[in-house]
Structure formats: structure tokens, C-alpha cells
Amino acid sequence: MSAAADTVTTAGGTPTSGTPTTGAMRAVRIMRHPVAHEVRLLASIGRWVARRPHGIGRGRAFSYGRGQGAMMFGFGFVSVLESVCMAVLLRNHPAVHRVVFMLDVYTLLLIVGMHAASVTRPHVLDDTGDEAFLRIRRAAHVDVRVPLAAISSVRRELVTTHEKRDGRLDLAIGAQTTITLELSSPVRHFTFLGRPKDVTLIRFHADEPEALVREIRAAREPAQELTRERTAPSTSPGRPV
């Protein structure tokens, strides 16, 4: 239904002085990120209906969800078909059927929410302020702000095979990425369960990669002239909101 999370390890918190971290507390910390993610997915449905994209501001939006529309429709169709089949199989067990039906409806909502989040949370290129940046997103669970001055090279590059490596972030849509960014200084990315990772190479997808690459190249040269060289990792906007 959704792209696999980069990691399933959450950042460990520091226990309060004198109070040991219990298993229950760790479980709550781990679970709050998936719960927040699902809330963002459901909220994206309302934004999609109202045609209110998220986080564009003064920047220019670049879509990336067009390539997964058919796949998401397929997932939705399978979910509806499963619900119909379960209704037939459980027709003599109404209590169980009600529970299964509610789960099927919620699953369908999450599928719609995933597509809605991809539509309403596009990539954003903003070169209007003192700190020009490219905001790279994937649905409601990846949100990375890359200062244009930190981009050492950008190119259109179709990649269909992605191996996990330290310092690299692959954000494939439909199993492919179309743009590759190489960074002169790392940016911070938060994984699905909240673990921070610093990356120096980002591969992602855009529906119109030529246009986005052209805009980034045009915008990053003045940004590099106006921005001092960074000596510490740049931060993302934090966990998606």
C-alpha cells in the first residue's frame, strides 16, 4: 500500500534522571510516529478534496504522484474486492463481519490518503528568500529540505534499481527515480519511525524531471553565491506535519 520505510529503528530517548525507560514507554515512542503518519494521510484526503496543497508558500510546486495513480487504483480495487468476498464468507457471522468490514474501510481510506498525500504534498522549489531551498517529499512520511547552496550537482537520471547505502536516500515512485542530487554537505532526514539520518545523495522522482532539473540549476547558482559554506549538517523541516 505504501513505500517501505527506510528503517524500523527509532531514535532512543534519554531517560529522565532516576526514572528507567520501560518497555511500555519505548513502545509509545515507537508507535506515535506511525499514528501521526496515519493522521496526516487522513488529513490529506480533506486537502485533496478542498484542493489545498500543503507547504508550498512562495515556492513552485512539482508533482511526482502521477506515476503511481494506476497502482493506487489497483490497491483500492483489491481492497473493495476483498471486502465483498469477506462479506459473503462471513454472512453467517455478523459480529465478525462488522469488525472485518471496518478494517477494510479503514484500509481503503489509508490507500486513498496515500495518493491524496502524494498529490497535496508536492516537491517545492523556493528561491525567493535568503535561504533558497528544495523541499523533497514523498506522500506524508518523507520531507527533506535541501538548501540550494548545498547542491553540488543535479541531473536527470532514470534509476530502477536501488540498494540501501549509508548516506543515500532513494525515494522511488513506481520503482523508479528520475533525478539525482549530489550534496556538498549533508542534510538530515527523519525515517518513518523518527530516526535521524544524514544523507549526501538523494534520488527522487518527479513527473516532469527536465523542468525541475532546469529550475534547480537556474536557482542554485545565485544561492551558492549568497550562502556561506556550511560546516554542519543542514536540517530538514523536521518530521512531516
C-alpha positions as CSV (number, residue, x, y, z in Angstrom):
1,M,0.0,0.0,0.0
2,S,2.8,2.4,0.7
3,A,6.5,2.5,0.1
4,A,8.6,0.6,2.6
5,A,10.1,2.7,5.4
6,D,13.9,3.3,5.3
7,T,14.4,1.8,8.7
8,V,12.4,0.4,11.6
9,T,14.7,1.7,14.3
10,T,13.7,4.7,16.3
11,A,16.0,7.1,18.0
12,G,16.5,6.2,21.6
13,G,15.5,8.9,24.1
14,T,17.4,9.7,27.2
15,P,15.6,8.5,30.3
16,T,14.6,11.1,32.9
17,S,17.0,11.2,35.7
18,G,16.2,8.5,38.2
19,T,13.4,7.0,36.1
20,P,14.3,4.0,33.9
21,T,12.9,3.7,30.4
22,T,10.3,0.9,30.5
23,G,9.2,-1.3,27.6
24,A,5.8,0.5,27.6
25,M,7.4,3.9,27.2
26,R,9.6,2.7,24.4
27,A,6.5,1.2,22.7
28,V,4.7,4.5,23.0
29,R,7.6,6.4,21.4
30,I,7.8,3.9,18.6
31,M,4.0,3.9,17.9
32,R,3.5,7.7,17.9
33,H,5.2,8.1,14.6
34,P,3.0,5.6,12.6
35,V,-0.1,7.1,14.3
36,A,1.0,10.6,13.4
37,H,1.7,9.4,9.8
38,E,-1.8,7.9,9.5
39,V,-3.4,11.1,10.8
40,R,-1.5,13.1,8.1
41,L,-2.8,10.6,5.5
42,L,-6.4,11.1,6.6
43,A,-6.0,14.9,6.7
44,S,-4.6,14.8,3.2
45,I,-7.9,13.5,1.9
46,G,-9.6,16.7,3.1
47,R,-6.8,18.8,1.5
48,W,-7.2,16.8,-1.8
49,V,-11.0,17.4,-1.9
50,A,-10.5,21.1,-1.0
51,R,-7.6,21.5,-3.4
52,R,-5.4,22.9,-0.7
53,P,-1.8,21.8,-1.2
54,H,0.5,21.7,1.8
55,G,3.6,23.7,2.4
56,I,4.1,25.5,-0.9
57,G,4.2,29.1,0.3
58,R,6.1,31.3,-2.1
59,G,7.7,28.4,-3.9
60,R,6.9,26.5,-7.1
61,A,5.3,23.0,-6.8
62,F,6.5,20.0,-8.8
63,S,4.3,16.9,-8.8
64,Y,5.5,13.3,-8.5
65,G,2.4,11.1,-7.9
66,R,1.2,10.7,-11.4
67,G,3.2,7.6,-11.9
68,Q,1.6,5.7,-9.1
69,G,-2.1,6.6,-9.8
70,A,-2.8,3.3,-11.6
71,M,-1.1,1.3,-8.9
72,M,-3.0,3.0,-6.1
73,F,-6.3,2.5,-8.0
74,G,-5.3,-1.2,-8.2
75,F,-4.8,-1.4,-4.5
76,G,-8.1,0.2,-3.9
77,F,-9.9,-2.2,-6.2
78,V,-8.3,-5.2,-4.5
79,S,-9.4,-3.8,-1.1
80,V,-13.0,-3.4,-2.3
81,L,-13.0,-6.9,-3.8
82,E,-11.7,-8.4,-0.6
83,S,-14.4,-6.6,1.4
84,V,-17.1,-8.1,-0.9
85,C,-15.6,-11.6,-0.6
86,M,-15.4,-11.4,3.1
87,A,-19.0,-10.3,3.3
88,V,-20.0,-13.4,1.5
89,L,-17.8,-15.7,3.6
90,L,-18.9,-14.2,6.9
91,R,-22.5,-13.7,6.2
92,N,-23.4,-16.1,9.0
93,H,-21.1,-14.3,11.4
94,P,-22.4,-10.7,11.6
95,A,-20.3,-9.6,14.6
96,V,-17.1,-10.8,12.9
97,H,-18.2,-9.3,9.6
98,R,-18.7,-5.9,11.1
99,V,-15.2,-5.9,12.5
100,V,-13.6,-7.0,9.2
101,F,-15.7,-4.5,7.3
102,M,-14.5,-1.6,9.5
103,L,-10.9,-2.8,8.9
104,D,-11.5,-2.9,5.2
105,V,-13.0,0.6,5.1
106,Y,-10.0,1.9,7.1
107,T,-7.6,0.2,4.8
108,L,-9.3,1.8,1.8
109,L,-9.1,5.2,3.5
110,L,-5.4,4.8,4.0
111,I,-4.9,3.9,0.4
112,V,-6.8,7.0,-0.7
113,G,-4.9,9.0,1.8
114,M,-1.6,7.8,0.4
115,H,-2.5,9.0,-3.0
116,A,-4.0,12.3,-1.7
117,A,-0.8,13.0,0.3
118,S,1.3,12.5,-2.8
119,V,-0.9,15.0,-4.7
120,T,-1.2,17.6,-1.9
121,R,2.5,17.4,-0.8
122,P,4.5,18.0,-3.9
123,H,8.2,18.9,-4.2
124,V,8.7,22.6,-3.7
125,L,11.5,24.8,-5.1
126,D,11.7,28.1,-3.3
127,D,14.4,30.6,-4.3
128,T,12.6,33.8,-3.1
129,G,14.1,34.1,0.4
130,D,17.6,34.5,1.8
131,E,17.9,30.7,2.2
132,A,16.7,29.2,-1.1
133,F,15.9,25.5,-0.8
134,L,14.4,22.5,-2.5
135,R,11.8,20.6,-0.4
136,I,11.7,16.9,-1.5
137,R,8.8,14.9,-0.3
138,R,7.1,11.5,-0.7
139,A,3.5,11.3,0.5
140,A,3.2,12.1,4.2
141,H,6.3,10.3,5.6
142,V,9.3,11.9,3.8
143,D,10.0,15.6,4.0
144,V,13.6,16.8,3.4
145,R,14.6,20.5,3.0
146,V,17.8,20.8,0.9
147,P,19.5,24.2,0.7
148,L,20.3,25.0,-2.9
149,A,23.7,26.1,-1.8
150,A,24.4,22.6,-0.6
151,I,23.7,21.0,-4.0
152,S,26.9,20.2,-5.8
153,S,25.3,18.7,-8.9
154,V,21.8,17.8,-10.1
155,R,21.0,15.7,-13.2
156,R,18.2,13.8,-14.7
157,E,18.9,10.1,-14.3
158,L,16.5,7.2,-14.6
159,V,17.3,4.6,-12.0
160,T,15.2,1.5,-11.5
161,T,17.4,-0.5,-9.1
162,H,18.1,1.0,-5.6
163,E,20.3,-0.5,-3.0
164,K,20.3,0.8,0.6
165,R,23.6,2.5,1.5
166,D,24.6,4.8,4.2
167,G,24.4,8.5,3.2
168,R,22.0,7.9,0.4
169,L,18.2,8.4,0.2
170,D,16.2,6.8,-2.5
171,L,12.6,8.0,-2.9
172,A,11.3,5.8,-5.7
173,I,7.8,6.2,-7.2
174,G,6.6,3.2,-9.2
175,A,10.0,1.6,-8.5
176,Q,12.0,4.4,-10.3
177,T,13.7,7.7,-9.6
178,T,14.3,10.3,-12.3
179,I,16.5,12.9,-10.6
180,T,19.8,12.6,-8.7
181,L,21.1,15.2,-6.3
182,E,24.7,15.2,-5.0
183,L,25.3,17.4,-2.0
184,S,28.4,19.1,-0.8
185,S,27.2,19.0,2.8
186,P,24.8,16.5,4.4
187,V,21.2,17.2,5.1
188,R,19.2,15.5,7.8
189,H,16.4,13.1,7.0
190,F,14.0,11.5,9.6
191,T,13.0,7.9,8.9
192,F,9.5,6.6,9.2
193,L,9.9,5.9,13.0
194,G,11.8,9.1,13.7
195,R,15.5,8.1,13.5
196,P,17.7,11.0,12.1
197,K,20.0,10.1,9.2
198,D,22.4,12.4,7.4
199,V,22.5,12.0,3.6
200,T,24.7,13.3,0.8
201,L,23.0,11.8,-2.2
202,I,19.3,11.9,-2.9
203,R,17.5,10.2,-5.7
204,F,13.8,11.0,-6.2
205,H,11.1,11.1,-8.8
206,A,9.3,14.0,-10.5
207,D,6.6,13.8,-13.1
208,E,8.5,16.5,-15.2
209,P,12.1,15.9,-14.3
210,E,13.6,18.0,-17.1
211,A,11.7,21.1,-15.9
212,L,12.6,20.6,-12.3
213,V,16.3,20.0,-13.1
214,R,16.4,23.1,-15.2
215,E,14.8,25.2,-12.5
216,I,17.2,23.9,-9.8
217,R,20.2,24.7,-12.0
218,A,18.9,28.2,-12.7
219,A,18.2,28.8,-9.0
220,R,21.2,27.3,-7.2
221,E,24.0,29.4,-8.7
222,P,22.8,32.7,-7.1
223,A,22.0,30.7,-3.9
224,Q,25.6,29.4,-3.8
225,E,27.0,32.9,-4.2
226,L,24.8,34.3,-1.4
227,T,25.1,31.5,1.1
228,R,28.3,30.9,3.1
229,E,29.8,27.5,3.1
230,R,28.2,25.2,5.7
231,T,30.2,23.3,8.2
232,A,27.4,21.4,10.0
233,P,24.7,19.2,8.6
234,S,21.7,21.1,7.4
235,T,18.4,20.2,9.0
236,S,15.2,19.1,7.3
237,P,11.9,20.7,8.3
238,G,11.7,18.0,11.0
239,R,9.2,15.2,10.9
240,P,6.4,15.8,8.4
241,V,3.5,17.6,9.8
